[in-house]
Amino acid sequence: MKVGIIGLRGSGKTTIFNSLTGHMVHSEGLGGKKGCALGLTKVPDKRIDRLSSIFSPKKTVYAQIHFTDFPGSTKDEKGFSDETLRKLSDVDALALVLKGFSSGVTPAPVEDINTVLADMILSDIILAERSMQRLEKSRQDSGLLSIITKIHSHLSRDRCLALLPLDESEEHQIAGYTFVTRKPVLVVLNIGEDDAFVMPADKVEDVCKEQGWRFLQICGSMEEEIAQLKPEDQAAFLKDLGVDEPARDRFIQASYGLLDLVSFFTVGDDEVRSWPIRRGTNAVKAAGKIHSDIERGFIRAEVIGYEDFIQCGDLQTARKKGMLRLEGKEYQVRDGDIITFRFNV
């Protein structure tokens, strides 16, 4: 799972990247056109914490997300560069950070979101036009030309491609294209600690809804400070603020949901682990996430929901109560399922 963090320079996106990953990248290091910063963070899940306390395993493994902090762009730039587009093609979703804090200049998040949105759409229009010219010249694939023409027409109405319905065949034919606006987007309004500037958050959220994007508000500077504290100090700091969890946890969970992912769990004395899969994945494909041999030799999946397991307290009791059920290959795994796969190879 890979999420790319983008935004205009000065939005504070690198500060948010630091709070997510625990890295301390300096924003000036990414201000130009140089490389991207990479970071890995676990997806917080209180269910894994509870299961780990029950089984006391040798190892506890959380689902993880890769975050990439891309160099900030400016309002003078028109569209993403070819180099940035190539790198963006490697991520599954985007987090667009908007400046919502005062630093001598009054923030204008609605203007900023429209600037970045225009850049994204323009980049996709350029890509579509190049492809149309190539396909018209070669005259070898009229079907693909028809799809790209439809895409170009949609983009020309200032609409993201995520809003354009495509059937399975069309999706397959354009799978190799790096259209930026096809990716799911989480818009993050980065506000200041003093709240001196009252943000028009509702207006930003309205723009997001128009494009099918999700919206989140966060104070990046405070989250960066929290990330640098020891775990026990973090808990005390959050208690003083009157909150249960840092906002970065909501960011990570929102990114997870953005990719339409759910988690199933495997448990035991050796390991308690969270496995991320796409919603709607069947049992045999979920087994393949663990190992290809389990998918190949799949027999049955022994399943119990997390809440049912907590009610029972352990697998032995769940089995006696008949709450462990056997499911076949086509069973659609649900979020929170605890699964033991039976297989033979």
C-alpha positions in Angstrom: 0.0 0.0 0.0 1.6 3.2 -1.2 0.3 6.8 -0.6 1.9 9.8 -2.2 1.9 13.1 -0.3 1.6 16.1 -2.6 0.9 19.9 -2.3 2.1 23.4 -3.0 5.4 24.5 -1.4 4.8 25.9 2.1 1.7 23.7 2.7 3.5 21.9 5.6 3.2 18.5 3.9 6.7 17.4 4.9 5.8 18.3 8.6 2.9 15.9 8.2 5.1 13.3 6.6 7.4 13.5 9.6 4.5 13.0 12.0 3.3 10.0 10.1 6.6 8.2 9.7 8.7 9.4 12.7 11.3 10.7 10.2 12.6 14.3 10.6 13.0 15.3 7.0 13.7 19.1 6.6 11.2 20.8 4.3 13.9 22.8 2.6 15.4 19.5 1.5 12.3 18.8 -0.6 11.6 22.3 -1.7 13.3 21.9 -5.1 13.1 19.3 -7.8 15.2 16.7 -6.1 14.2 13.3 -4.8 11.3 12.1 -2.7 11.3 11.2 1.0 10.1 7.6 1.7 8.7 6.3 5.0 6.8 3.3 6.3 4.3 3.4 9.1 2.0 0.8 10.8 -1.8 1.1 10.6 -3.0 1.6 14.2 -5.6 -1.0 15.1 -6.9 -1.5 18.7 -8.1 -5.0 17.7 -4.6 -6.1 17.1 -3.5 -4.7 20.4 -6.3 -6.7 22.2 -5.5 -9.9 20.3 -1.8 -9.5 21.1 -2.6 -9.1 24.8 -4.7 -12.3 24.7 -2.2 -14.5 22.8 1.1 -12.9 24.1 2.8 -13.9 20.8 6.5 -13.7 20.0 5.7 -11.2 17.3 2.9 -8.7 16.6 2.6 -7.5 13.0 0.4 -4.5 12.0 -0.7 -3.6 8.4 1.7 -1.0 7.0 1.5 1.9 4.6 4.3 3.3 2.5 4.2 7.1 2.4 6.2 9.1 -0.2 6.7 12.9 0.2 6.9 14.4 -3.2 8.7 17.8 -3.8 6.3 20.7 -3.5 5.1 22.5 -6.6 4.4 26.2 -7.2 1.4 28.0 -8.5 3.4 29.0 -11.6 3.8 25.4 -12.7 1.4 24.0 -15.2 0.7 20.3 -14.7 3.1 17.7 -13.2 6.4 17.1 -14.9 6.9 13.8 -16.7 9.4 12.7 -14.0 6.8 13.4 -11.2 4.1 11.6 -13.2 6.3 8.5 -13.5 6.8 8.5 -9.8 3.1 9.1 -9.0 2.2 6.1 -11.1 3.9 3.9 -8.4 1.5 5.0 -5.6 -2.0 3.7 -5.0 -3.5 6.9 -3.6 -2.7 10.6 -3.0 -2.8 12.8 0.0 -3.1 16.4 -1.0 -2.0 18.8 1.8 -3.4 22.3 1.9 -2.0 25.2 3.9 -4.5 26.3 6.6 -2.2 28.1 9.0 -1.1 31.7 9.1 2.6 32.4 8.6 2.6 36.1 7.6 0.4 35.3 4.6 -3.3 34.5 4.9 -3.9 31.0 3.7 -6.2 30.4 0.7 -6.9 26.7 0.8 -9.8 26.9 -1.7 -7.6 28.6 -4.2 -4.8 26.2 -3.6 -7.0 23.1 -4.0 -8.3 24.5 -7.3 -4.7 25.2 -8.4 -3.5 21.6 -7.7 -6.7 20.2 -9.2 -6.2 22.2 -12.4 -2.6 20.8 -12.5 -3.8 17.2 -12.1 -6.5 17.6 -14.8 -4.1 19.4 -17.2 -1.5 16.6 -16.8 -4.1 14.0 -17.6 -5.4 16.0 -20.6 -1.8 16.2 -22.0 -1.4 12.5 -21.6 -4.7 11.8 -23.3 -3.9 14.1 -26.2 -0.5 12.5 -26.7 -2.2 9.1 -26.8 -4.9 10.2 -29.1 -2.4 11.6 -31.6 -0.4 8.3 -31.5 -3.5 6.1 -31.9 -4.9 8.2 -34.7 -1.6 8.0 -36.5 -1.1 4.3 -36.1 -4.8 3.5 -36.8 -4.3 0.1 -35.1 -6.6 0.3 -32.1 -9.9 2.1 -32.7 -11.4 0.7 -29.5 -8.7 2.2 -27.3 -8.9 5.5 -29.2 -12.6 5.6 -28.4 -11.9 5.2 -24.7 -9.2 7.8 -24.6 -11.4 10.2 -26.5 -14.1 9.7 -23.9 -11.6 10.3 -21.2 -10.4 13.5 -22.8 -13.9 14.8 -23.1 -14.6 14.1 -19.4 -11.4 15.8 -18.3 -12.2 18.8 -20.5 -15.2 19.4 -18.2 -12.8 19.8 -15.3 -13.8 16.5 -13.8 -11.5 13.9 -12.3 -11.4 10.5 -14.0 -12.3 8.8 -10.7 -15.9 10.1 -11.5 -16.0 8.6 -14.9 -17.7 5.2 -15.0 -15.7 2.6 -17.0 -16.6 -1.1 -17.5 -14.2 -3.9 -16.8 -12.9 -4.1 -20.3 -12.2 -0.3 -20.5 -10.5 -0.4 -17.1 -8.2 -3.2 -18.4 -7.3 -1.4 -21.6 -6.2 1.8 -19.8 -4.5 0.0 -16.9 -1.0 1.0 -18.2 -1.8 4.7 -18.3 -0.6 7.0 -15.5 -3.7 9.2 -15.2 -3.3 11.1 -11.9 -7.0 11.9 -11.4 -8.0 8.2 -11.5 -6.3 7.8 -8.1 -8.3 8.1 -4.8 -7.4 11.4 -3.0 -7.5 12.4 0.6 -7.4 16.2 1.1 -5.7 17.3 4.3 -6.2 20.8 5.6 -3.1 21.6 7.7 -4.2 24.1 10.3 -2.3 26.0 12.9 -2.2 25.4 16.7 -3.6 28.9 17.7 -6.7 28.7 15.4 -6.2 32.5 14.9 -7.4 32.1 11.4 -10.9 30.7 11.0 -10.7 28.2 8.1 -13.4 27.9 5.5 -13.2 24.2 6.0 -16.7 23.7 4.7 -15.8 25.3 1.4 -12.8 23.1 1.0 -14.9 20.0 1.8 -17.5 21.1 -0.8 -14.8 21.1 -3.5 -13.6 17.7 -2.3 -17.1 16.2 -2.5 -17.5 17.5 -6.1 -14.5 15.4 -7.1 -15.3 12.4 -5.0 -12.4 13.1 -2.6 -12.2 12.6 1.1 -11.4 15.4 3.6 -9.5 15.6 6.9 -8.3 18.5 9.1 -5.1 18.1 11.0 -2.5 20.3 12.8 0.7 19.1 11.3 3.1 21.0 13.6 1.4 19.6 16.8 1.4 16.0 15.3 5.1 16.3 14.5 5.8 17.3 18.2 3.7 14.3 19.4 5.6 11.9 17.1 8.9 12.9 18.7 7.7 12.0 22.2 8.2 8.7 23.9 5.0 6.5 23.9 4.4 7.1 27.6 4.8 10.8 27.2 2.5 10.8 24.1 -0.2 9.3 26.2 0.1 11.9 28.9 0.2 14.7 26.3 -2.9 13.5 24.6 -4.7 13.1 28.0 -3.9 16.8 28.7 -5.5 17.7 25.3 -8.5 15.6 26.2 -8.2 13.2 23.1 -7.8 9.5 22.9 -5.5 9.3 19.9 -3.2 11.5 17.8 -4.8 13.0 14.6 -2.1 11.2 12.6 -3.8 7.9 13.5 -7.0 9.2 11.9 -4.9 10.2 8.8 -3.4 6.7 8.6 -6.8 5.0 9.0 -8.3 7.4 6.4 -5.5 6.5 4.0 -6.2 2.8 4.6 -9.9 3.3 4.0 -9.1 5.4 0.9 -7.7 2.3 -0.7 -10.9 0.4 0.2 -8.9 -2.0 2.3 -10.1 -4.3 5.2 -8.1 -6.4 7.6 -8.3 -10.0 8.5 -6.2 -11.5 11.3 -4.2 -14.6 11.9 -3.5 -15.4 15.6 -1.4 -17.8 17.6 1.4 -18.1 20.2 4.1 -17.3 17.5 2.4 -14.4 15.8 -0.6 -12.1 15.7 -0.8 -10.4 12.3 -3.1 -8.1 10.4 -3.4 -8.8 6.7 -4.7 -6.0 4.4 -6.9 -7.0 1.5 -9.2 -5.2 -0.9 -12.9 -5.3 0.2 -14.7 -8.1 -1.4 -11.6 -10.4 -1.7 -12.6 -14.1 -1.5 -11.1 -16.6 1.0 -8.8 -18.3 -1.5 -7.2 -15.0 -2.6 -6.9 -13.9 1.0 -5.0 -17.2 1.7 -2.6 -16.2 -1.1 -1.7 -13.1 0.8 -0.1 -15.3 3.4 1.6 -17.7 1.0 1.0 -19.0 -2.5 1.1 -22.6 -1.3 -1.9 -21.9 1.0 -3.9 -20.5 -2.0 -2.9 -23.4 -4.2 -3.8 -26.1 -1.6 -6.8 -24.3 -0.1 -9.4 -26.6 1.5 -11.4 -24.5 3.9 -11.2 -21.4 6.0 -12.0 -21.6 9.7 -13.5 -18.2 10.5 -14.8 -16.2 13.4 -15.5 -12.5 13.6 -13.4 -10.4 16.0 -16.4 -9.4 18.2 -17.5 -13.0 18.5 -14.0 -14.1 19.4 -13.8 -11.4 22.1 -17.1 -12.6 23.5 -15.8 -16.2 23.7 -12.3 -15.3 25.0 -10.4 -18.0 23.2 -10.6 -20.3 20.1 -11.3 -23.4 22.2 -14.4 -21.9 23.7 -15.5 -20.5 20.4 -15.2 -24.0 18.9 -17.2 -25.6 21.7 -20.0 -22.9 21.2 -20.0 -23.6 17.5 -19.1 -20.0 16.7 -16.2 -21.1 14.4 -17.5 -21.7 11.0 -16.1 -23.3 7.9 -16.1 -21.3 4.7 -15.2 -22.2 1.1 -13.1 -20.5 -1.6 -15.7 -18.0 -2.6 -16.5 -16.6 0.9 -15.9 -12.9 0.9 -13.6 -12.1 3.8 -15.0 -9.4 6.2 -13.1 -6.8 8.1 -12.1 -8.2 11.5 -12.3 -11.9 10.5 -9.9 -14.1 12.4 -9.0 -16.9 10.0 -7.2 -20.3 10.1 -6.7 -21.7 6.7 -6.8 -25.5 6.1 -4.8 -26.5 3.0 -2.9 -29.4 1.5 0.0 -29.3 -1.0 
